[in-house]
Amino acid sequence: MRKRFSEGSAIASTVVTGDDFDELEDTFQAFLAPDTVKLHTPAPTGFFDISQLSGLRIPGIDPNGLSVYEMTLDSDVVLHGEETPDAYTVVVTVTGSSQFLINDQDVPSRHVVTGPETRFRTGFEHPDILMLRVGKQLVADAMRERRGEAPTSTLRFDPAIVETSGMGQWITLLHTFSETAASGLFDRSPLAAAHFEKLLLHGLLDTQPHSLSGELAAEPSRPKSTAVRRAMTYCEEHAAEPVSIGELAMAARVSVRALQLAFRTELGLTPMEYLRRVRLDHVHQDLVAIAQGRAAGSVTDVALRWGFTHLGRFSGFYRETYGKLPSQTARLTA
């Protein structure tokens, strides 16, 4: 049995592996509402593995965090349970077969989202599964960032994930995140990891229908230019930290869509393009310092420090801005 993402990874952390299904059931007890978990198999043993690819290494769920797991089963398994009060779980079936019953309703999809206190029955047939676990508080914070105020109620996703163009692209993004996490790149650039996590979460909020989708779609009013100035100041003061479009909107005291409209109108840029320019300026200053002997390091070190993980795109952005490659700045500045 081959693990698609965690095999050969020095970063992935084994949660449980073996062939004793009682041990697998005990593991699910730690992740779900414990009194609700029941696991049935046609055979008493069969190989299984659950590995954690990203997130805080703790049992259960971090209510303020996001974690990704890969589960591989070399058997058929039926799992009954209930989600905890403080978590959402996205289940993506990579290979094999999955059938889901959510809150006593059949869900005709290979991929599902469960929310706080959701009851489920899942039938797996020799699957390889990706599971994204998101804390309830993290989702609430993301909604507050987007709208500038706390959500009016607990967000409830539609359980069935339909692979429309948007959700199909989001699932591809989850695969890319999992591969990148397993490679260890995120350990070298926590800033990039935080950005990718925000991209995953906000992408899910935008592409999977939920009970608060209408609040995200509400038209913004046109903001004053002071909102743009606040956002620019926030970019300059927090460039070395993970910054999302939602956080910029909160700093500017307007909604995300209002801030995007203001930046396009007043600067001809998106807020995140402006943030990238600020970070490129810091990169340039660091490379000049290396060239002048005032600092040590490499172009890669500097790029990762400021959240640029795709070195080819980074070089293109840098050359477009400064007219030369970053390596030329690091070597040739007098």
C-alpha positions as CSV (number, residue, x, y, z in Angstrom):
1,M,0.0,0.0,0.0
2,R,1.5,3.3,-1.1
3,K,0.9,6.6,0.7
4,R,0.7,9.4,-1.9
5,F,1.8,12.4,0.1
6,S,3.6,11.3,3.3
7,E,5.6,8.3,2.0
8,G,9.4,9.1,2.3
9,S,8.7,12.5,4.0
10,A,10.9,13.4,6.9
11,I,8.4,16.0,8.0
12,A,5.1,14.0,8.1
13,S,4.3,12.8,11.6
14,T,2.7,9.3,12.1
15,V,-0.5,9.5,14.1
16,V,-1.2,5.8,14.1
17,T,-0.1,2.9,11.9
18,G,-0.6,-0.9,12.1
19,D,-3.2,-3.6,11.6
20,D,-5.2,-3.6,14.8
21,F,-8.5,-1.8,14.2
22,D,-9.2,-1.4,17.9
23,E,-6.2,1.0,17.9
24,L,-7.6,2.8,14.9
25,E,-10.9,3.3,16.7
26,D,-9.1,4.6,19.7
27,T,-7.4,7.2,17.5
28,F,-10.8,8.4,16.2
29,Q,-12.0,8.7,19.8
30,A,-9.3,11.4,20.2
31,F,-10.4,13.3,17.1
32,L,-14.2,13.0,17.4
33,A,-16.9,13.2,20.1
34,P,-15.6,10.1,21.9
35,D,-18.9,8.6,23.0
36,T,-20.1,8.5,19.4
37,V,-17.3,6.6,17.7
38,K,-17.9,3.1,16.4
39,L,-15.8,1.4,13.8
40,H,-16.8,-1.8,11.9
41,T,-14.7,-3.9,9.5
42,P,-15.4,-7.2,7.7
43,A,-12.0,-8.5,9.0
44,P,-10.5,-8.0,12.5
45,T,-7.2,-6.8,11.0
46,G,-5.9,-4.9,8.0
47,F,-3.2,-2.3,7.4
48,F,-3.9,1.4,8.0
49,D,-1.9,4.5,8.4
50,I,-2.8,8.1,9.4
51,S,0.0,10.7,9.0
52,Q,-0.2,14.4,9.9
53,L,1.3,16.6,7.1
54,S,0.8,20.0,8.7
55,G,-0.5,21.8,11.8
56,L,0.1,21.7,15.5
57,R,1.1,18.2,16.7
58,I,-1.6,17.7,19.4
59,P,-4.4,15.2,19.8
60,G,-7.8,16.3,18.6
61,I,-8.3,19.7,17.2
62,D,-6.7,23.1,17.7
63,P,-9.7,25.5,17.7
64,N,-7.5,28.3,16.4
65,G,-5.6,26.2,13.8
66,L,-5.6,24.2,10.7
67,S,-4.1,20.7,10.1
68,V,-3.9,18.3,7.2
69,Y,-3.8,14.5,7.5
70,E,-3.4,11.6,5.1
71,M,-5.3,8.4,5.9
72,T,-4.6,5.2,4.0
73,L,-6.7,2.0,4.5
74,D,-5.9,-1.4,3.0
75,S,-9.4,-2.6,3.9
76,D,-13.1,-1.8,4.0
77,V,-14.2,0.3,7.0
78,V,-17.4,1.7,8.2
79,L,-17.0,4.6,10.7
80,H,-19.9,6.1,12.8
81,G,-19.3,9.3,14.8
82,E,-20.0,12.9,15.5
83,E,-17.8,15.9,14.9
84,T,-16.6,17.8,18.0
85,P,-18.3,21.2,18.9
86,D,-15.2,23.1,17.8
87,A,-14.1,21.7,14.4
88,Y,-14.8,21.4,10.7
89,T,-13.4,18.5,8.6
90,V,-13.0,18.4,4.8
91,V,-12.7,14.8,3.6
92,V,-11.3,14.4,0.1
93,T,-11.2,10.9,-1.4
94,V,-8.0,10.7,-3.5
95,T,-8.3,7.0,-4.5
96,G,-10.7,4.2,-3.5
97,S,-14.3,4.6,-2.7
98,S,-16.2,6.6,0.0
99,Q,-19.9,6.8,0.9
100,F,-21.3,9.3,3.3
101,L,-24.5,9.7,5.4
102,I,-24.5,13.2,7.1
103,N,-27.1,13.9,9.8
104,D,-29.1,10.9,8.5
105,Q,-29.1,12.2,4.9
106,D,-27.3,10.4,2.0
107,V,-24.7,12.7,0.5
108,P,-24.0,11.7,-3.2
109,S,-20.4,12.9,-3.3
110,R,-16.9,11.4,-2.8
111,H,-15.9,14.5,-0.9
112,V,-17.7,16.1,2.1
113,V,-17.5,18.8,4.7
114,T,-18.6,18.2,8.3
115,G,-19.2,20.9,10.9
116,P,-19.5,21.2,14.6
117,E,-21.6,18.4,16.1
118,T,-22.4,16.9,12.7
119,R,-23.4,13.2,12.9
120,F,-22.0,11.0,10.1
121,R,-21.7,7.4,8.9
122,T,-18.9,6.8,6.4
123,G,-18.1,3.7,4.4
124,F,-14.5,3.5,3.1
125,E,-13.3,0.9,0.5
126,H,-9.5,0.8,0.3
127,P,-9.2,4.6,0.2
128,D,-6.4,7.2,0.3
129,I,-8.0,10.2,2.0
130,L,-6.9,13.8,2.6
131,M,-8.5,15.4,5.7
132,L,-8.4,19.1,6.4
133,R,-9.3,19.9,10.0
134,V,-10.1,23.5,10.7
135,G,-10.9,25.0,14.2
136,K,-14.3,26.6,14.6
137,Q,-12.7,29.8,16.0
138,L,-10.4,30.1,13.0
139,V,-13.4,30.0,10.7
140,A,-15.2,32.7,12.8
141,D,-12.0,34.8,12.7
142,A,-11.8,34.5,8.9
143,M,-15.4,35.6,8.5
144,R,-14.8,38.6,10.9
145,E,-11.7,39.6,8.8
146,R,-13.8,39.5,5.6
147,R,-16.8,41.4,6.8
148,G,-15.2,43.6,9.5
149,E,-17.6,42.2,12.1
150,A,-18.3,38.9,13.9
151,P,-20.5,36.4,12.0
152,T,-24.2,36.4,12.9
153,S,-24.3,32.7,13.6
154,T,-22.2,29.5,13.4
155,L,-21.2,28.8,9.8
156,R,-22.7,25.6,8.4
157,F,-21.2,24.3,5.1
158,D,-23.3,22.3,2.6
159,P,-22.0,18.8,3.3
160,A,-21.6,17.6,-0.3
161,I,-18.6,18.9,-2.2
162,V,-19.5,19.2,-5.9
163,E,-16.5,19.4,-8.1
164,T,-17.5,22.5,-10.0
165,S,-14.6,24.5,-11.5
166,G,-14.1,26.4,-8.3
167,M,-14.1,23.4,-5.9
168,G,-12.1,21.3,-8.4
169,Q,-9.4,24.0,-8.3
170,W,-9.6,24.1,-4.5
171,I,-9.1,20.4,-4.2
172,T,-6.0,20.7,-6.5
173,L,-4.8,23.5,-4.1
174,L,-5.3,21.1,-1.2
175,H,-3.2,18.5,-3.0
176,T,-0.5,21.1,-3.6
177,F,-0.5,22.2,0.0
178,S,-0.2,18.6,1.2
179,E,2.8,17.9,-1.1
180,T,4.5,21.1,-0.1
181,A,4.0,20.5,3.6
182,A,5.4,16.9,3.2
183,S,8.4,18.3,1.4
184,G,9.5,20.4,4.4
185,L,9.4,23.8,2.6
186,F,7.0,25.2,5.1
187,D,9.4,24.5,7.9
188,R,11.9,26.8,6.1
189,S,9.4,29.5,5.5
190,P,6.6,29.8,8.2
191,L,5.5,33.0,6.5
192,A,4.7,31.1,3.3
193,A,3.0,28.4,5.3
194,A,0.7,30.9,7.0
195,H,-0.2,32.5,3.7
196,F,-1.0,29.1,2.1
197,E,-3.2,28.2,5.1
198,K,-5.1,31.4,4.7
199,L,-5.5,30.8,1.0
200,L,-6.9,27.3,1.7
201,L,-9.4,28.6,4.3
202,H,-10.6,31.6,2.3
203,G,-10.8,29.6,-0.9
204,L,-13.0,27.1,0.9
205,L,-15.2,30.0,2.2
206,D,-15.6,31.4,-1.3
207,T,-16.1,28.1,-3.3
208,Q,-18.1,25.8,-1.0
209,P,-21.7,27.0,-0.3
210,H,-22.5,27.7,3.3
211,S,-25.0,29.4,5.6
212,L,-23.2,32.7,5.6
213,S,-22.3,32.9,1.9
214,G,-24.8,35.8,1.5
215,E,-22.8,37.9,4.0
216,L,-19.6,37.4,1.9
217,A,-21.5,38.4,-1.3
218,A,-23.0,41.6,0.1
219,E,-22.0,44.7,-1.9
220,P,-19.6,47.0,-0.2
221,S,-19.9,50.7,0.0
222,R,-17.2,52.9,-1.5
223,P,-14.6,53.6,1.2
224,K,-12.7,56.8,1.8
225,S,-9.1,57.0,0.9
226,T,-8.2,56.9,4.6
227,A,-8.9,53.2,4.4
228,V,-6.2,52.8,1.7
229,R,-3.7,54.7,3.9
230,R,-4.5,52.5,6.9
231,A,-4.0,49.4,4.8
232,M,-0.7,50.7,3.3
233,T,0.6,51.5,6.8
234,Y,-0.4,48.0,8.0
235,C,1.5,46.4,5.0
236,E,4.7,48.4,5.9
237,E,4.5,47.6,9.6
238,H,3.7,43.9,9.2
239,A,5.5,42.9,6.0
240,A,7.5,40.2,7.8
241,E,4.4,38.6,9.2
242,P,1.6,36.5,7.6
243,V,-0.9,39.1,6.3
244,S,-4.2,38.1,4.7
245,I,-6.5,40.3,2.7
246,G,-9.0,40.0,5.6
247,E,-6.4,41.4,8.1
248,L,-5.8,44.3,5.8
249,A,-9.5,45.0,5.6
250,M,-9.8,44.9,9.4
251,A,-6.9,47.3,9.7
252,A,-8.5,49.6,7.1
253,R,-11.9,49.3,8.9
254,V,-13.8,48.3,5.7
255,S,-14.8,45.0,4.1
256,V,-12.5,43.0,1.8
257,R,-14.4,43.9,-1.3
258,A,-14.5,47.6,-0.4
259,L,-10.7,47.6,0.2
260,Q,-10.1,45.9,-3.2
261,L,-12.3,48.5,-4.9
262,A,-10.4,51.4,-3.2
263,F,-7.0,50.0,-4.1
264,R,-8.0,49.5,-7.8
265,T,-9.4,53.0,-7.9
266,E,-6.7,54.9,-6.1
267,L,-3.5,52.8,-6.8
268,G,-4.3,50.6,-9.8
269,L,-3.2,47.6,-7.7
270,T,-4.8,45.0,-5.5
271,P,-4.0,45.1,-1.8
272,M,-1.9,42.0,-2.1
273,E,0.0,43.4,-5.0
274,Y,0.9,46.4,-2.9
275,L,2.0,44.1,-0.1
276,R,4.2,42.2,-2.5
277,R,5.9,45.5,-3.6
278,V,6.6,46.3,0.0
279,R,8.2,42.9,0.6
280,L,10.2,43.2,-2.6
281,D,11.6,46.5,-1.3
282,H,12.7,44.7,1.8
283,V,14.2,41.9,-0.3
284,H,16.1,44.5,-2.3
285,Q,17.5,46.2,0.8
286,D,18.6,42.8,2.2
287,L,20.3,41.8,-1.0
288,V,22.1,45.2,-1.2
289,A,23.3,44.6,2.4
290,I,24.7,41.1,1.4
291,A,26.5,42.6,-1.6
292,Q,28.1,45.3,0.6
293,G,29.2,42.8,3.2
294,R,26.8,44.1,5.9
295,A,24.9,40.9,6.0
296,A,25.3,37.2,5.2
297,G,22.9,34.8,3.4
298,S,21.7,33.8,0.0
299,V,19.0,34.9,-2.5
300,T,17.0,31.9,-1.5
301,D,17.3,32.7,2.2
302,V,16.1,36.3,1.6
303,A,13.2,35.2,-0.6
304,L,11.9,32.7,1.9
305,R,12.3,35.2,4.7
306,W,9.9,37.5,3.0
307,G,7.4,34.8,2.0
308,F,8.4,34.1,-1.6
309,T,8.5,30.3,-2.0
310,H,8.3,30.0,-5.8
311,L,11.8,31.2,-6.8
312,G,11.0,31.5,-10.5
313,R,8.1,33.8,-9.9
314,F,10.0,35.7,-7.3
315,S,12.9,36.3,-9.8
316,G,10.3,37.5,-12.4
317,F,8.7,39.9,-9.9
318,Y,12.1,41.2,-8.8
319,R,13.4,41.7,-12.4
320,E,10.2,43.5,-13.4
321,T,10.6,45.9,-10.5
322,Y,14.3,46.5,-10.4
323,G,15.4,45.7,-13.9
324,K,17.9,42.9,-12.9
325,L,17.9,39.5,-11.3
326,P,18.1,39.3,-7.5
327,S,21.4,37.3,-7.9
328,Q,22.8,40.3,-9.8
329,T,21.9,42.7,-7.0
330,A,23.5,40.4,-4.4
331,R,26.8,40.1,-6.4
332,L,27.3,43.4,-8.1
333,T,26.1,46.2,-5.8
334,A,29.1,48.3,-4.8
